[in-house]
Amino acid sequence: MQRLNPTPRASVDEPWQTRVAWGLGSLMGFLLFWEVLALLIQHRHLPPPTVVFSAMVREAESGELGYHIAMTLFRVAVAFVFAMLIGSAIGIVMGRNGRIDQAFDSWLILFLNLPALVIIILCYVWFGRTEVAAIIAVAVNKLPNVAVTVREGARALSRDLAEMAHVYRFGPWKTLRHVTLPQLAPFFLASARTGLSLVWKIVLVVELLGRSDGVGFQLGTYFQMFDVSMILAYALAFILVVQVIEFAVLQPIAARVNKWRR
């Protein structure tokens, strides 16, 4: 029987310069397609990229773009930290204690399937349209995802390592630091990356419904004006910031956490 060739690993084995060149080429192709499509349609609902980038530059020079992106990032950071800390603690407890897991598993399912919009509206109704309500709404939406992911990691913890820590009398804190957390690191990273992609989206809805600043607020304002160029300008600027965080922060952390697998 003929042996199938393995899947090519060009994306892994090629030098980073080649991957960057392919990425930039693809991006330039997309911009060219956008420009041609805008010229063919010639409609205010699809401005060409040159108009959008000009609007982005004007907002950046006025300071509005930087201010609103900074406010959005602030909410993302605070909600992300709270959700990761609380969700990780819940996941570890549920993963290591079967009775607690059985008792509260239905709670996780409930919050996982509860629409984000419902949580946002309830937080604004209960706590008012305040900064605290906005951050709580974002954190609560992310928390069950973190708990589920970390719970799976806690279930997979090595019993042999736990017994070794007990034999050598590591104590609770030393066992947590040197035995438990290193095994959970890949699960923390997975929950952080997937959860962060969720937070980016939810925080914009939170700002759209109840805040007076941030990228979501600006998108809502320019939607009321039917100003597509400004909507795209803020959307693209936000995407660029997210990509910078992904490549400059998350990917290096992922490479370091998974270094032991190589």
PELIN-V408571 format. One record per backbone hydrogen bond with DSSP energy under -1.0 kcal/mol. NH is the residue of the N-H (numbers start at 1). CO is the residue of the C=O. Records with the same first field share a line. If there is no record, write none. Layout:
NH: CO + CO
This chain:
13: 9
14: 10
19: 15
20: 16
21: 17
22: 18
23: 19
24: 20
25: 21
26: 22
27: 23
28: 24
29: 25
30: 26
31: 27
32: 28
33: 29
34: 30
35: 31
36: 32
37: 33
38: 34
39: 35
40: 36
41: 37
42: 38
46: 43
52: 48
53: 49
54: 50
55: 51
56: 52
57: 53
58: 54
59: 55
60: 56
61: 57
62: 58
65: 59
67: 63
68: 64
69: 65
70: 66
71: 67
72: 68
73: 69
74: 70
75: 71
76: 72
77: 73
78: 74
79: 75
80: 76
81: 77
82: 78
83: 79
84: 80
85: 81
86: 82
87: 83
88: 84
89: 85
90: 86
91: 87
92: 88
93: 89
94: 90
95: 91
96: 92
97: 93
101: 97
102: 98
103: 99
104: 100
105: 101
108: 104
109: 105
110: 106
111: 107
112: 108
113: 109
119: 115
120: 116
121: 117
122: 118
123: 119
124: 120
125: 121
126: 122
127: 123
128: 124
130: 128
134: 130
135: 131
136: 132
137: 133
138: 134
139: 135
140: 136
141: 137
142: 138
143: 139
146: 142
147: 143
148: 144
149: 145
150: 146
151: 147
152: 148
153: 149
154: 150
155: 151
156: 152
157: 154
162: 158
163: 159
164: 160
165: 161
166: 162
167: 163
168: 164
169: 166
170: 165
175: 171
176: 172
177: 173
178: 174
179: 175
180: 175
181: 176
184: 180
185: 181
188: 184
189: 185
190: 186
191: 187
192: 188
193: 189
194: 190
195: 191
196: 192
197: 193
198: 194
199: 195
200: 196
202: 198
203: 199
205: 201
206: 202
207: 203
208: 204
209: 205
210: 206
211: 207
218: 214
219: 215
220: 216
221: 217
222: 218
223: 219
224: 220
226: 223
227: 222
228: 226
231: 227
232: 228
233: 229
234: 230
235: 231
236: 232
237: 233
238: 234
239: 235
240: 236
241: 237
242: 238
243: 239
244: 240
245: 241
246: 242
247: 243
248: 244
249: 245
250: 245
251: 246
253: 249
254: 250
255: 251
256: 252
257: 253
258: 254
261: 258
262: 259
